[in-house]
Amino acid sequence: MTKTVRDMDRPELESVACRLCGRRNTRPYAVKFGLPLVKCRSCGLVYAHPRLTEADVMKRYSPEYFFKEYLPVFRADETSYDLDLVRGHYHLYLQLIAPPAAPGRRLLDVGSGAGFFLKAAEGAGWEVEGVEVSTAAADYANRVLRVKVRRAKLEDVGFAPDTFDVVTLLDTIEHLGDPDRAMAEIFRILKPGGRLILNTPDLRSLSRRVLGKSWAVLTPAEHLQYYTKKTLRRALEKAKFRVVGVRNLLNFNAEYTHDKTSRRYRWWKRRLERERTKKFLEKAFWIEYTDLVRLGGGNGDADSARPGFFKRIKRGAYMSAKRFLRGDVLVAIAEKPL
């Protein structure tokens, strides 16, 4: 259960400038659980302002949250986990990193949680390491999964320059108090030609438009900034990365809402179930998936979805529909220039 600001013990709020352009030219966007979101008039980034201090944000990553909310998502408990389920959950990102061409290639996962992605990447041949601010999560990764995860903020670890071949930032950038600093550190520790792969919720998702403020992504106590394709690309370019591509992944989760009593939720759930029965969303998802894997340099495993689908719908019509038919997740691939 997400707590409101009023439920917390006298939280402190801090004023921050836009985390993308550095300006303080905003307009109100929404208020959720007693915390305001604003939109920057200069660059379009939506972010929490004023927001909880880092100390209050850290209180939310408690052992209770980790064991009662985080682990059940992966059907894991205090001593065991399902590696096949983990591999399925991270299948796309395992495709994007691909098995290393030579031994000794290193991968760092920032915000690695319990270390599930690291364990899957290790099985694919990578030398893996993670950083995670939650003590309970880092301890679980080291003790149960036996993968190396440091309990620290990335910027405080002090990795040597040009250390990693790949850095992943999965469901993490929206949580960072200072994304500029983190991105600069990732750039520093990546080898020339190394890749950053990240994902984050898409603020332009159709789910957000349908569900409105009840969309569960809008949680300003821990999601401190919200990206669109445009603002995410700008953030990467600001950090001096060469952007290989930013794509919207066409998947939807009707259950990801804070209000399951609303008519909007019931309508959205019925609509998604109807479209999935028609197989439209499933086929469209695999088109986006395949294009993303190709963008990352892999072969993909969904090529067969494309020809049959486009026999029934013209590509132009499909691409026009993508202007509003946007899934819940953005995925970006970027490189440190040689």
Order of alpha helices (4+ residues) and beta strands (2+ residues): beta-beta-beta-beta-beta-alpha-alpha-alpha-beta-alpha-beta-alpha-beta-alpha-beta-alpha-beta-alpha-beta-alpha-beta-alpha-alpha-alpha-alpha-beta
